[in-house]
Amino acid sequence: MIFSTKFERITNNKTLINGSLYSLFSFFGQGCNFLILILVAGYILPADYGKLSIFNTIATFSGYLIGLSTYGYVSISYFRETYSVFRKDFTAIIFIHALSFLVLTLVASLLTENMVKALETTRPLLYYALIISFGNLMFNIHQDYLRIKERLKGYGVWSVGNALLNFILTIIFVISFRQGWLGRINAQLVCMIIFATLALISFHHTRLFHVNYSWKRYRTILLFGLPMIPHLASLWIKQGLDRYIINYHYSTYEVGIFSFAINLVTVIVMIGSAFNATNSVTLYQILGNKATSSEEKRMALRRQTKTIACVYAAASVVYVLSIVPICYIALPKYTPAVPYFLILCGYGILQCFYFLYCNYMFFYKETKQLMYITFGSSLLHLTLSLLFTQYSLYVTATIYVLVQALILALVIHYSSKILKENLVEC
């Protein structure tokens, strides 16, 4: 009786069901990098994997600068503004992305050869990184639009299509053409060009573009996005600069091993991100519903948070128990990464819980406070890594966990404070 009641409650939980489906599609979409990770790792050496990781570090950082981190405003505008205003905001966001992409391409062409070498890359690869980052942002904006419109089938087709094309192109370039780690970059380049083109065509077809220049509009969007650059760059500071620090004290082999461990943990973070994609919509609907009382909102938020937290914990345990044997059996060259992975799992689950609470800060536009927390803690992480990575990579892995725990504690504190201030009975 109790079991059937709980089962019925789960099946009637739209967020949980949709979250499961979005999570499944994300394994094909966002999670395609992990699936390809296993494939690529079998055909390249750890040292080459380290070179690929350094390229991905550059591409990731480029993604923060292209669009000036304004793409997150798409869902905020959709739920807070009229559809007419949303279209104008959407057009402004796409324009900001296109303009910043062109400016960064010009900057890349003006860099000296010594600057390019200092980045451990080549000029053509810098251009590839910019194109891949721009294409990935167009892909994500289109995917977010499908999510907020709750077009589950379209979201699934879009995500699975990206995964399949990415997988096929990687097989062609890495295995058939024997291009090694550069083949993975070429696969990303072709895939993102195709999907960026499809996304822009879709935006035009659905009449999302509505040109209406207004400095006030651009100012509002930029004030939302600019504080997000340090916030998002905090991940790059931790993972990206760590790769350069490890490369300085050790070699590209260790960079490859540690990057492999980080990428394995990324799947846990991806699970959290996938469920949060639909969870954030539900939270925004709860907070934006003027027909319910503050107490009803608090109860709904607590119930939602508890459910998603349990899902995060259960999914993480299942994943860890599954992936460790796979590493020892299928990828013996990368087994030195397993101990780092087990430590970093703590970082992954804490990052998932972080997603639960930062939604409130996004909804109430407290991105500046979130920036202070994440960017400040990333500087702490960088300082600790500079001081202690030279002694052991186990210490580096532990730093990830401790700093993420600090971030989570601060975000919980401030989100609780924000909810207390805004959920007040009139």
C-alpha positions as CSV (number, residue, x, y, z in Angstrom):
1,M,0.0,0.0,0.0
2,I,2.8,2.4,1.0
3,F,4.9,1.3,-2.0
4,S,2.0,1.9,-4.4
5,T,1.3,5.3,-2.9
6,K,4.9,6.4,-3.3
7,F,5.0,5.0,-6.8
8,E,1.9,6.9,-7.7
9,R,3.4,10.1,-6.3
10,I,6.5,9.6,-8.3
11,T,4.6,8.9,-11.6
12,N,2.5,12.0,-10.9
13,N,5.5,14.2,-10.3
14,K,5.8,16.0,-13.7
15,T,9.2,17.5,-12.8
16,L,10.7,14.1,-11.9
17,I,9.3,12.4,-15.0
18,N,10.4,15.2,-17.3
19,G,13.7,15.5,-15.5
20,S,14.3,11.8,-16.1
21,L,13.6,12.3,-19.8
22,Y,15.6,15.5,-20.1
23,S,18.4,13.7,-18.3
24,L,18.2,10.8,-20.7
25,F,18.4,13.1,-23.7
26,S,21.3,15.0,-22.1
27,F,23.2,11.8,-21.9
28,F,23.0,11.8,-25.7
29,G,23.5,15.6,-26.0
30,Q,25.6,17.1,-23.3
31,G,26.8,13.6,-22.3
32,C,28.1,12.7,-25.8
33,N,31.5,14.1,-24.8
34,F,31.7,11.4,-22.1
35,L,30.6,8.6,-24.5
36,I,33.2,9.9,-27.0
37,L,35.7,10.2,-24.1
38,I,35.8,6.4,-23.8
39,L,36.2,6.0,-27.5
40,V,38.9,8.6,-27.9
41,A,40.8,7.4,-24.9
42,G,41.2,4.0,-26.5
43,Y,43.0,5.5,-29.5
44,I,45.2,8.2,-28.1
45,L,47.8,8.3,-25.4
46,P,47.3,10.1,-22.1
47,A,49.8,12.7,-23.2
48,D,47.7,13.5,-26.3
49,Y,44.7,13.5,-24.1
50,G,46.4,16.2,-22.2
51,K,46.8,18.3,-25.3
52,L,43.1,17.9,-26.2
53,S,42.3,19.0,-22.6
54,I,44.3,22.1,-23.0
55,F,42.5,22.9,-26.3
56,N,39.1,22.4,-24.5
57,T,40.3,24.7,-21.8
58,I,40.7,27.5,-24.4
59,A,37.4,26.7,-26.1
60,T,35.6,26.8,-22.7
61,F,37.0,30.2,-21.8
62,S,36.1,31.5,-25.2
63,G,32.5,30.4,-24.5
64,Y,32.4,32.7,-21.5
65,L,33.5,35.8,-23.5
66,I,31.4,35.1,-26.6
67,G,28.0,36.7,-25.8
68,L,29.4,38.0,-22.5
69,S,27.5,35.2,-20.7
70,T,24.1,36.7,-21.6
71,Y,22.5,33.5,-23.0
72,G,21.1,32.6,-19.5
73,Y,18.9,35.7,-19.7
74,V,16.7,33.8,-22.4
75,S,14.8,31.8,-19.8
76,I,14.6,34.7,-17.3
77,S,13.1,37.0,-20.0
78,Y,10.7,34.3,-21.1
79,F,9.2,33.8,-17.6
80,R,9.3,37.5,-16.5
81,E,8.3,39.4,-19.6
82,T,5.6,39.4,-22.3
83,Y,6.2,37.4,-25.4
84,S,6.7,40.6,-27.5
85,V,9.4,41.8,-25.1
86,F,11.0,38.3,-25.0
87,R,11.4,38.4,-28.8
88,K,13.2,41.7,-28.5
89,D,15.4,40.5,-25.7
90,F,16.2,37.3,-27.6
91,T,17.2,39.2,-30.7
92,A,19.5,41.4,-28.6
93,I,21.1,38.4,-27.1
94,I,21.9,36.8,-30.5
95,F,23.3,40.1,-31.7
96,I,25.6,40.4,-28.7
97,H,26.8,36.8,-29.3
98,A,27.5,37.5,-33.0
99,L,29.3,40.8,-32.4
100,S,31.5,39.5,-29.6
101,F,32.4,36.5,-31.7
102,L,33.7,38.8,-34.5
103,V,35.6,40.9,-32.0
104,L,37.3,37.9,-30.4
105,T,38.2,36.6,-33.9
106,L,39.9,39.9,-34.6
107,V,41.8,39.7,-31.3
108,A,43.0,36.2,-32.1
109,S,44.4,37.4,-35.4
110,L,46.3,40.2,-33.7
111,L,48.0,38.0,-31.1
112,T,51.8,37.6,-31.5
113,E,53.3,34.2,-32.1
114,N,54.8,34.2,-28.6
115,M,51.4,34.8,-27.1
116,V,49.9,31.9,-29.1
117,K,52.8,29.6,-28.1
118,A,52.3,30.6,-24.4
119,L,48.7,29.2,-24.7
120,E,50.2,25.8,-25.8
121,T,48.3,25.9,-29.1
122,T,48.4,27.3,-32.7
123,R,46.6,30.1,-34.4
124,P,44.3,27.9,-36.5
125,L,43.3,26.0,-33.3
126,L,42.4,29.4,-31.7
127,Y,40.0,30.1,-34.6
128,Y,38.6,26.5,-34.3
129,A,38.1,27.1,-30.6
130,L,36.1,30.3,-31.2
131,I,33.9,28.7,-33.9
132,I,33.2,25.7,-31.7
133,S,32.4,27.9,-28.8
134,F,30.0,30.1,-30.8
135,G,28.3,27.0,-32.3
136,N,27.9,25.4,-28.9
137,L,26.3,28.6,-27.6
138,M,23.8,28.7,-30.5
139,F,23.1,25.0,-29.8
140,N,22.5,25.6,-26.1
141,I,20.3,28.6,-26.7
142,H,18.1,26.6,-29.1
143,Q,18.0,23.7,-26.6
144,D,17.0,26.1,-23.7
145,Y,14.2,27.5,-25.9
146,L,12.9,24.0,-26.5
147,R,13.1,23.3,-22.8
148,I,11.3,26.4,-21.6
149,K,8.6,25.8,-24.2
150,E,8.4,22.2,-22.8
151,R,8.8,20.7,-26.2
152,L,10.1,17.4,-25.0
153,K,10.1,15.7,-28.4
154,G,11.9,18.5,-30.1
155,Y,14.4,18.7,-27.2
156,G,15.0,14.9,-27.6
157,V,15.5,15.1,-31.4
158,W,17.9,18.0,-31.0
159,S,20.0,16.4,-28.3
160,V,20.1,12.9,-29.8
161,G,20.9,14.3,-33.2
162,N,23.9,16.2,-31.8
163,A,25.1,13.1,-30.0
164,L,24.8,10.8,-33.0
165,L,26.5,13.3,-35.4
166,N,29.2,14.0,-32.9
167,F,29.8,10.2,-32.4
168,I,29.9,9.4,-36.1
169,L,32.2,12.3,-37.0
170,T,34.6,11.3,-34.2
171,I,34.7,7.8,-35.5
172,I,35.4,9.1,-39.0
173,F,38.1,11.6,-38.0
174,V,39.8,9.8,-35.1
175,I,39.6,6.2,-36.3
176,S,39.0,6.1,-40.1
177,F,41.2,9.1,-40.9
178,R,43.6,8.4,-38.0
179,Q,43.9,12.1,-37.0
180,G,44.3,11.3,-33.3
181,W,43.4,14.1,-30.9
182,L,43.1,16.6,-33.7
183,G,40.4,14.4,-35.2
184,R,38.3,15.0,-32.1
185,I,38.6,18.8,-32.7
186,N,37.7,18.5,-36.3
187,A,34.6,16.4,-35.4
188,Q,33.5,19.1,-32.9
189,L,34.1,21.9,-35.5
190,V,32.0,20.3,-38.2
191,C,29.2,19.3,-35.8
192,M,28.9,22.7,-34.2
193,I,28.9,24.5,-37.6
194,I,26.0,22.3,-38.7
195,F,24.0,22.8,-35.5
196,A,24.6,26.5,-35.2
197,T,23.3,26.9,-38.8
198,L,20.2,24.8,-38.0
199,A,19.6,26.8,-34.8
200,L,19.7,30.2,-36.6
201,I,17.4,28.8,-39.3
202,S,15.0,27.6,-36.6
203,F,15.1,31.0,-34.8
204,H,14.1,32.7,-38.0
205,H,11.4,30.2,-38.9
206,T,9.7,30.5,-35.5
207,R,9.8,34.4,-35.8
208,L,11.9,34.9,-32.7
209,F,13.9,37.8,-34.3
210,H,12.4,41.2,-33.6
211,V,14.9,44.0,-34.2
212,N,14.2,47.0,-32.0
213,Y,17.3,48.7,-30.7
214,S,17.1,50.1,-27.1
215,W,20.1,50.8,-25.0
216,K,18.1,50.2,-21.9
217,R,17.4,46.7,-23.1
218,Y,21.0,45.9,-23.9
219,R,22.1,47.5,-20.6
220,T,19.7,45.2,-18.6
221,I,20.9,42.1,-20.5
222,L,24.6,43.0,-20.1
223,L,24.2,43.8,-16.4
224,F,22.8,40.3,-16.0
225,G,25.5,38.7,-18.2
226,L,28.7,40.5,-17.2
227,P,28.7,39.4,-13.5
228,M,28.2,35.9,-14.9
229,I,31.5,35.9,-16.7
230,P,33.6,35.7,-13.4
231,H,30.9,33.3,-12.1
232,L,31.3,30.9,-15.1
233,A,35.0,31.6,-15.4
234,S,35.4,30.2,-11.9
235,L,35.1,26.7,-13.4
236,W,37.7,27.6,-16.0
237,I,40.0,29.0,-13.3
238,K,39.7,25.7,-11.3
239,Q,39.9,23.2,-14.1
240,G,41.5,25.2,-16.9
241,L,44.4,26.7,-15.0
242,D,44.9,23.5,-13.0
243,R,45.8,21.8,-16.3
244,Y,48.5,24.4,-16.9
245,I,49.8,24.1,-13.3
246,I,49.9,20.3,-13.6
247,N,51.7,20.6,-16.9
248,Y,54.2,23.0,-15.4
249,H,55.0,20.7,-12.4
250,Y,54.6,17.3,-14.1
251,S,53.9,16.6,-17.8
252,T,51.1,16.3,-20.3
253,Y,50.8,12.6,-19.2
254,E,49.6,13.7,-15.8
255,V,47.5,16.4,-17.4
256,G,45.8,13.7,-19.4
257,I,45.2,11.4,-16.4
258,F,43.8,14.1,-14.2
259,S,41.7,15.5,-17.0
260,F,40.3,12.0,-17.6
261,A,39.3,11.8,-13.9
262,I,37.7,15.3,-14.1
263,N,35.8,14.3,-17.2
264,L,34.5,11.2,-15.5
265,V,33.2,13.4,-12.6
266,T,31.6,15.7,-15.2
267,V,29.0,13.0,-15.8
268,I,27.8,13.4,-12.2
269,V,27.6,17.2,-12.8
270,M,25.8,16.6,-16.1
271,I,23.2,14.5,-14.2
272,G,22.7,17.5,-11.9
273,S,22.5,19.9,-14.8
274,A,20.1,17.8,-16.8
275,F,17.6,17.5,-13.9
276,N,18.1,21.1,-13.0
277,A,17.1,22.1,-16.6
278,T,13.5,21.1,-15.8
279,N,13.8,21.7,-12.1
280,S,14.6,25.4,-12.6
281,V,11.5,25.8,-14.8
282,T,9.4,24.3,-12.0
283,L,11.0,26.5,-9.4
284,Y,10.5,29.6,-11.5
285,Q,6.8,28.7,-12.0
286,I,6.4,28.2,-8.2
287,L,8.1,31.5,-7.4
288,G,6.3,33.4,-10.2
289,N,2.8,32.1,-9.3
290,K,1.0,35.1,-7.8
291,A,-2.1,32.9,-6.9
292,T,-0.3,30.9,-4.2
293,S,0.7,32.1,-0.7
294,S,4.3,32.4,0.5
295,E,3.8,29.5,2.8
296,E,2.5,27.3,0.0
297,K,5.5,28.3,-2.1
298,R,7.9,27.4,0.7
299,M,6.4,24.0,1.1
300,A,6.5,23.3,-2.6
301,L,10.1,24.4,-2.8
302,R,11.1,22.2,0.1
303,R,9.3,19.2,-1.4
304,Q,10.9,19.8,-4.8
305,T,14.4,20.3,-3.4
306,K,14.2,17.1,-1.3
307,T,13.0,15.0,-4.3
308,I,15.7,16.2,-6.7
309,A,18.5,15.9,-4.0
310,C,17.5,12.2,-3.5
311,V,17.7,11.7,-7.3
312,Y,21.1,13.2,-7.4
313,A,22.5,11.0,-4.7
314,A,21.0,7.8,-6.1
315,A,22.1,8.5,-9.7
316,S,25.7,9.3,-8.5
317,V,26.0,6.1,-6.5
318,V,24.8,4.0,-9.5
319,Y,27.2,5.8,-11.8
320,V,30.3,5.4,-9.7
321,L,29.6,1.7,-9.1
322,S,29.3,1.2,-12.9
323,I,32.1,3.3,-14.2
324,V,35.0,2.1,-12.0
325,P,34.9,-1.5,-13.3
326,I,34.6,-0.2,-16.9
327,C,37.9,1.8,-16.4
328,Y,39.8,-1.2,-15.2
329,I,38.5,-3.6,-17.9
330,A,38.2,-1.4,-21.0
331,L,40.8,1.4,-20.4
332,P,43.8,0.0,-18.5
333,K,46.0,2.9,-19.6
334,Y,43.8,5.3,-17.6
335,T,43.4,3.3,-14.4
336,P,45.8,5.7,-12.5
337,A,42.9,8.2,-12.8
338,V,40.5,6.1,-10.7
339,P,41.8,7.2,-7.3
340,Y,41.6,10.9,-8.3
341,F,38.1,10.2,-9.6
342,L,36.9,8.7,-6.3
343,I,38.0,11.8,-4.4
344,L,36.6,14.1,-7.0
345,C,33.2,12.4,-6.8
346,G,32.6,14.5,-3.7
347,Y,33.1,17.6,-5.8
348,G,30.6,16.4,-8.3
349,I,27.8,15.7,-5.9
350,L,28.4,19.0,-4.1
351,Q,28.1,20.8,-7.5
352,C,24.8,19.1,-8.1
353,F,23.4,20.3,-4.8
354,Y,24.8,23.8,-5.7
355,F,22.5,23.8,-8.8
356,L,19.5,23.4,-6.5
357,Y,20.1,26.6,-4.6
358,C,21.6,29.0,-7.2
359,N,18.3,28.9,-9.1
360,Y,16.8,31.3,-6.5
361,M,19.7,33.7,-7.0
362,F,19.1,33.7,-10.7
363,F,15.4,34.2,-10.4
364,Y,15.8,37.2,-8.2
365,K,18.7,38.5,-10.3
366,E,21.3,38.3,-7.5
367,T,23.9,37.3,-10.1
368,K,26.4,39.8,-8.7
369,Q,26.3,38.2,-5.2
370,L,26.7,34.8,-6.9
371,M,29.7,36.1,-8.8
372,Y,31.3,37.2,-5.6
373,I,30.9,33.7,-4.1
374,T,32.1,31.7,-7.1
375,F,34.8,34.0,-8.4
376,G,36.2,34.6,-4.9
377,S,36.3,30.9,-4.1
378,S,37.9,30.1,-7.5
379,L,40.7,32.5,-6.6
380,L,41.1,30.6,-3.3
381,H,41.2,27.4,-5.3
382,L,43.8,28.8,-7.6
383,T,46.0,30.0,-4.7
384,L,45.8,26.6,-3.0
385,S,46.5,24.8,-6.3
386,L,49.6,27.0,-6.9
387,L,50.9,26.2,-3.4
388,F,50.1,22.5,-3.1
389,T,49.8,20.9,-6.6
390,Q,53.5,20.5,-6.7
391,Y,53.4,18.0,-3.8
392,S,50.6,15.6,-5.0
393,L,47.7,15.5,-7.4
394,Y,45.7,13.9,-4.5
395,V,46.0,17.2,-2.7
396,T,44.7,18.9,-5.9
397,A,41.7,16.6,-6.0
398,T,41.0,17.3,-2.3
399,I,41.1,21.1,-2.9
400,Y,38.2,20.7,-5.4
401,V,36.0,19.1,-2.8
402,L,36.8,21.5,0.0
403,V,36.3,24.7,-2.1
404,Q,33.1,23.4,-3.6
405,A,31.8,22.6,-0.1
406,L,32.5,26.3,0.8
407,I,30.7,27.5,-2.3
408,L,27.7,25.3,-1.5
409,A,27.5,26.6,2.1
410,L,27.6,30.2,1.0
411,V,25.0,29.8,-1.7
412,I,22.6,28.0,0.7
413,H,23.1,30.8,3.2
414,Y,22.4,33.6,0.6
415,S,19.5,31.8,-1.2
416,S,17.8,31.2,2.2
417,K,18.2,34.9,3.0
418,I,16.8,35.9,-0.4
419,L,13.8,33.6,-0.1
420,K,13.1,35.0,3.4
421,E,13.2,38.6,2.1
422,N,10.9,37.9,-0.9
423,L,8.5,35.3,0.3
424,V,6.7,37.6,2.8
425,E,3.0,37.5,3.3
426,C,1.4,40.7,2.3
